[in-house]
Amino acid sequence: MIEALHAMANSKNTTIKTFEFKLRVNKVFVEVCERELEHSRQIYNAALAERISCYRITGASLGYKEQSRHLTEARTLPEVKSHLRAIQQDAIERLDEAFQGFFRRLRNGEKPGFPRFKGKDRYRTFSQQYEKERACPIKGDKLTVPGVGTCRVRLSRPIEGQCKQLRITRRVDGWYALIVCEIPKPAPAPPTGQTVGVDVGISSFATLSNGEEIENPRYLKNTLDNLKRQQRRLSRKKRGSNRRAKQRIKVAGAHLKVARCRKDFHNKVSRDLVRRFDAITVEDLNIRGMLKQHHLAQAISDVAWGSFFTMTKSKAENAGRTFERVDPRYTSQICSNCGHRQEMPLAIRVYECGKCGFVIGRDHNSAITIDRAGQARIKARGERRRSRKREHVGRTQLKPQRGDN
């Protein structure tokens, strides 16, 4: 659903922005939210069971439109009609997105991951679309959720644009409202005349082509002892007991804190890069393949390069900057001074060129090479664009005008 909203916004002069607020819930609101969440989960599982049985019997798969029509027919039942149609529709849309991802991974030769039935602990969000005619669900410090009720909200920042979707999600530390809005695209940031290549790593989070190093905070590693301790306590608790339920919340809270610290760090670094540089170039890494290296998998997961790249790209596009990915092959082997290429085992952290004698840090040398490769790609793309424009102008001039003999 969010991808569809982004595609729709990109076709206009707008963009999509999500505002997240923690809710100050009351007992009645939580009870209704739990009921709607459970009903949405049942709709999701029923739609998945229908797709599986239909394929086994007929050999054909059901689509989103057919299941939406079946939902309309099922709303003649009182237990189905008593819930909001928009929330039920969202469950079917989420299942359809799961199947689209499944078929896409099959086409790409990846591990497919067939959509699974959702247990109570694996379905935490329900949402509904908002039409243009409907007002913003937040007025003052009060949130109105159609079909659920009202509650107070911690307004940490003002809402902008037109509300397109309202999502209510349950996390280990409470309930949250995520309001997806369509806002006008911000004005491009003023040019700085600077470009940068970013070489990500583990010993340091990133090394820039200007020589700066960004320290790796190692959030997971620094809290690993506490996480292991909490996990051991959980494993000793009896299944189904209240003590196990309480300990499970503690484990989930510890993981949530690590994820939030990492996200905050990525936000700060990506915002700083977009503010300072007109063009940002990174390596197009095969992170999934790199995670197969057992001795580095945990450290690679901790730095979360993929999340950082996605965040930087989004911020760069909104600021009118250029975000480029280049082939990572040989970037650490090519001398940034003379272009000579030589073998560089991973254990060697200083690049000493065997041809010109240039000495530089391995990561710094790689970042400079990445920056130059990105500039070359940007320049080549601009030349192709200008060439196509000249060809189009030439064809237009050669076209006979009305009234010519």
N, C-alpha and C positions, 0 to 999 in steps of 0.2 A: 504494500500500500504506500509506504513512504517513497519507494523508488518511483511509483507512478506519479505521486505528487511532485517529486523533483523533476521528472520528465515534462510534466505539464507546465511547471513553473519556468523551466529553461526555455520552453517555446515562446514565452512572453518575456517581458523585461522585468521579471520578478525572480525571487529565490525563496527557498523554504527554510524556515528557522523554527527550532523547537525550544519552548520555554518550559522549564521544569520547576515545580514547586512542591514543597512538602505540605501535607494536609494536617490540619488540626482536627482530627476526626472525633466524632461522638459515637456512642454505642450503637444507635439506630443506623447511622450511616455505614458503619463497619459491617453490621449484620446484612444490610441490603447489598453491599459490595461483594461480600462473601457469597451471597445467594446468586448474584448475577455472574460472578466468576465461575461458580460451579455449573450453572446452566450453560454458559458459553463453552466450557470444557466439554460438557456432554454433547452439545451441538457439533463441536469439532470431532469428537470421537465417533459420533454417529455418522457424520459425513465421510470420515475415513473408512469406516466399516462398509458403508454403501459403495464407495469406489472399489474396494477390494472385492466384495461379493459380485459386483457387476462385471468386473474384469474376469473373475473365475468362471462365471456362468456364460457370458456372451463373448468374452475375448476382446471387448471394446471398453474403453475407459470413459468415465463420466467427466464432464467439464464443469466449469464454474456456472455457466448459464443454466445447465440442466439442474444442478443442485440448488441454485437459487430459486428455480421454479418449484422444486420439490419442497423447499422451505415455505413457500407461499401456500402450497397445498396443506402442509402440516400445521399451519397457523389456524386451521379450523378447530384444532384441539385446544381446549381451555388452558392446559398446562403450558402450551407453547405460546399461545396468544397473550398470556399474562406478562410476557417479557417483551422488551423493546426490540423491534425488528432490526434497527440499526446495529445493535450489539450482536444479534444472531448472525447478521450478514457479515460482520467483521470476522467471526469465527470461520465462515466458509471461505472468505478471502484469504485468511492466513493459511488455511489448508491448501488452497490453490497455489499460493506462493511457494509453499513447501514442495509441492509436486513439480512446479516449474524449476526450482532449484535442483530437484532430483534428476529430472530429464536433462538439464543443462550439464550436470556433472557426468552423466552417462555419455553425452556427446563428446565431452572433453577428455574422456578416458580416466576420470578421477574416481575416487571411492564414492559410490552413488549416495549411500545413506538414505534408505527408504523412510518416508515419514512414519513416525511412531505414534501410538496411542499415548495420550497425555494423562499422567497421574495427577493427583491433587497438588503435589509439590512441584510440578513441572508446567503448570499453567498459572501465570501470575498477572496477566494483563488482559483487560477487555477495553475495547475502544468503539467509537462511532464517528462517522463523518458528519461534518457540519456544512449545511448549505449557506450560500452567500446571504440569504435573507435573515438568517438567525444571528442574534447578537452574540457578543463574546460571553462565554460561560462564567467569567469572573466579573463581579461588580463590587467595587470596594475591596473588602477582604473576604468575600463570600463566594464560594464556588457552587454553581448549580449544575448537577449532572442529570440530564434527562433520563427518566426511568429509574433513578436511584434516589436522589435527594440533594440536600445541601449540607455544606460544612464550611468551616473557616479555613483559610489558606495562608501560609507564610509567604507574603509577596516580597521576594528578594529583588525584583526588578520589574519595570513596567513592561506590559505586553504591547507588541507592535504588530501592525498589519491585520489581515483578515484571517480569522480562525478557520482552519480546514478540517482538523481532526482533534478529538479529545480522547486521551488515553488515561486510564486509571490503572496503576500498577502497584502491586504489593511487594515490598522488600522486607528484609530482615529487621530493619529499624523503623518501619512504618509504611504508610500509604503515600503515594506521590501522584500528582497530576502532571501530565505532559501535554502541552497545548501546541499543536503543529500549526504554524501560521505562514501565510504567504505574504511576503513583504517586498517592497521595491528593491531592486538591486542597488547596493550602496555605490556611491561615486568611487571611481578608481583612486587608489592611493597615489600621492605625488611621486613621480619617478625619483630614484636615488642614483641611477647610473651605475649601480653595483650589481654584480652577479656572484653566485656562490655555488660551489660543489660540496655536497655533504656525504662524507664517508662514515657510515654507521658501524659501530663495533660493540664489543662487550667490555673490554678493559676501560674504555671511555665510550660514553653513549654515542658521541659523534665528533668528528674532526672536520672543521671547515677549511675551505681552500685558502682562506686568509690566515691560517695558522691557529685559529682558536680551537680549543678543546672543550667539549661539554661533558662534565663528569657524569658517570653512570650512577644514579642514586641507589640501585639494587634494592628496591622495596621488598621484593619477595625474599631475597637472601637474608636481609636484615631481620625479617620477622619469621623466618623459617623455624627457628627453635620453638617459638610460641605456637606456631601453627601445628607443629608435630606434637607438642604437648597437649594441645586441645583436641587433636584428632585421636590421640591415644586414650584420653579420657572418654571420648565419645565411643570408642570401640569397646570399652569395658562396661558401658551402660546396657541394661537389658532392653531388648527391642520392644517397642510399644509402651515403654514406661514414660512417666512425666519427666524424670531426670534426663533421660535420653533426648526428649524433645527440647528441654532447656539447653542441654549441651550442644545440640545441633545448631541452635540459634547462635551460640557463642562462636562456633566454627565458621558459620556463614558470615557472621559479623566481622571476623578477622580477615576473611578473604575479601569482603566488600571494602574494608578499609584500604587494603593493598591496591585494589582496582581503582579506587577513587584517587589515591595518591599518585598512581601512575598516569591516570587521565589528566590530573591537574598539571603534572610535570610536562606532558605532551602538549597541553594547551599553551603553557607559558613559552616553551621552546619554539613551537610552530608560529605563534604570534610574533615573537621576536624576529624570526627569520623573514616572515612576510613583511614586517615593518621596515627592515633594513635593506632588503635586496629586491631587485626587479625580476630576477630569474633565479629559480632554485632548481638544482639538478641533483637527483639521487640515482642510485643503482636500482635496476629492475630485478630485485633479488627473488629467487625461488625459495621463499621462507619455509614452505611446507616440506620441500626436499631437505633443507638444512636441519629441520627438526628431527630428521631420522638419525642424525648423529647423536648417539645416546649421551656422550659426555658433555655435549654443549646444549642439549635440548632445553634444559631448565633455564639456563642463562639467556638463551634466545627468546624463550617465552616471557621471561621477566622484562626484557627491554621492549618487547612488543613493537618491532619496527613497522609492521603492517598497519597497525593502528595509527602510529605517528605519521606515516606517509599519507594515509587517507585524510587525516586531520589537516596536515599541511596543504595538501592539494585543494581541499575545500576552502580553506582560508585564502589561499593564493587566488583562486578563481573569483571569490567575492571581492578581493582587493584589486583586481585587474592585473595581477602578477602572472608570470609564466612558471608553471611547474612541469619539469621534464624528467623522464626516466630514460636511462641509457643502459646499454649492454654491460653487465658487470665483468665480463671476461677480460683479463689482462690489465685491469685498471691499476692493480698494485705492482705489475711487472714493468710497466712502461715508464721510462724516465721523463719527468715533467720538464726537464731542461733541454734534452737533446732528442727525445723520442726513442732512444735505444730500449730494447726489451730484453729482459734477462729473468732467469728463474728466481723466485722469491719464496722460500719456504715460510710457513706461517710463523715459525718461531723467531725469525729474523725481523726485528722491529725497526731497524734503521736501513734506509735504502742508500746503497753506495753504488753509483753507476760505474760499470766496468769500462765504459767508453770515454765519458767526459770527466769522471771523477767527482760528480756532483753528489753531495751528501745531504740527506733530508730524512725526516721521520717517515716511516712507511705509510702511515695513515694520511699525513699531510700531503705526501706525493700523490697518493691515490685520489684525494679530494680535488687536487689541482687538475689531474687527468679527467676526472668526472666532470668538472666545470667546463673544460675545453670541449669535451665530447658533447655536452649539452648545448653549448653555444653553436657548435657546428650543426647540430640537428635543427636548432631554431633558425639559423641562417639559411640552411637548405630548404626548410619548409617555407620560409618567406620568399625565396627565389622561385620556388614552384608555384606559389600563389600568384606572384607577379607575372610569371610566364603565362599562366592560365588566363589571367585578366587581359594581357596583351592579345592573346589568341581570340578571346571573346570580342574585344574591341575591333580586331581585324575582320572577323566574320560579320560583325554588325555593319561595318563600313562597306563591305563588299556586297551586302544584301541590296538588291535593286529597290529603289524607293517607289512609292505609288505615284503613277503618272509618268514614269520614265518609259521611253520607247525602246 
